[in-house]
Amino acid sequence: MHLLIPHDSSLEPQKQRHSNLFGSIPGELCILSVGLSTEATRLCLALSLPRLVPPLGRVARQQIDGVKRSFRRYKLCLEGSSPITPEIVADIESRSVMKPWDRLAIVANCCKYSTRLNTVSLKQKSHSLSLSILAMCLLNGEIIDNHEDRGAAASADMTTSRWYKEQKFSGFKAPTGCLWPTTFIKSCRFTSVSLQADGIATKGHVWEISGKRITAASFDLTRSHAEEPLVEGHLNDHHRESLGQLVDRLNWGRHHRLANYLDEYLAKEARRRRQATPAEKYMLVMARELATAMVEGKSLRLGRLRSEGDQAPCRAIFITEKQHNFVAFTSFSAAEPITGHHDANDLDCHVSLSVAEDPPILSRQLPRLRVNGWVHSLCFFQGCNPTKVVFPWPKSLLDSEL
């Protein structure tokens, strides 16, 4: 997208000398919006360095903050593990708009949400705009940190967007060598979400991870494997060699079903000539990550679906250094097609979390899970129905005055 910015006619000769940057439309600067936001962000970050001498005054700092809110490239400002949605919400909340309730649609468009709220109805019923935005974010799968030890109660002077930024889950991990880490993290969302009195209900697969770790000593791999160039849309030869050794190791450990799943996946992927589906793309990314982890000497753990019982064969491989047994939750949903009403969600949503579990209060109660961290995994759950679970509300929200 390009921006057109009118300029004084006296600047026309100078502009024409730099038409590669500013275009050649008379009276207008034609600037690539991505380039403008990137360079504006870099300038603001440089001016915000603590070692700047002399230090900036209050007015200058306010001006820089204003430019960052308007133009910043989030991927340049945020840590690699942080989601951008809380930042988007805070920036949109801070802007002056003629119709405040338009912020609901603006957030939805910026975050590519498919689930929208009825602005007219919410406004007529005098609902809180900020809480409506938070509810919409959660309904579209955004993840908050609900660990029992996380966060203090919100105070009366804390805005909803401030609470959201404080309570966001910041433990995401993009795959090694990922070219679009911000997009990967933006896609880390729950699916089939509903908000309940006791928490966020969603669907996915609950895994029991137990047994011995599979360590680097099990394989004959060298670091040169990781230096093999990627083949767009496919595994390279070294990926295949690494995963082939893993198939042998699984068979040696009598995990024959999982070995067969992985072997069949490698054969199917080798035959594929068409463009990968969303599910195949995600499997490909995780297969590459698994192969890279093996070369780097990381440990692997195997998981079985809880819904299949304690004696069920393993169906998943997790990359983790954890020594003890733990529980994981995964889910995946492909992007929705564009409708005639709005540009619907065009993101593939995926989750792979290590979780803690609250003890059940009632025998038929849904599993109550709390976020512990992100864990990359390659899972084979074909033919297995997802399980409905609840992520309880964080204590900071239950005790808050929002």
Secondary structure, 3 states (H helix, E strand, C coil): CEEEEECCHHHHHHHHHCHHHHCCCCCEEEEEHHHHHHHHHHHHHHHCCCCCCCCCCHHHHHHHHHHHHHHCCHHHHCCCCCCCHHHHHHHHHHCCCCCCCHHHHHHHHHCCCCCCCCHHHHHHCCCCHHHHHHHHHHHCCCCECCCCCCCCCCCCCCCHHHHHHHHECCCCCCCCCCCCHHHHHHCCCCCCCEEECCEEEEEEEEEEEEEEEECHHHCCCCHHHHHCCCECCECCHHHHHHHHHHHHHHHHCCCHHHHHHHHHHHHHHHHCCCCCCHHHHHHHHHHHHHHHHHHCCCCEEEEEEHHHCCCCCCCEEEECCCCCCEEEEEEEECCCCCCCCCCCCCCCEEEEEEEEECCCCCCCCCCEEEEEEECCEEECCCCCCCEEEEEECCHHHHCCCC
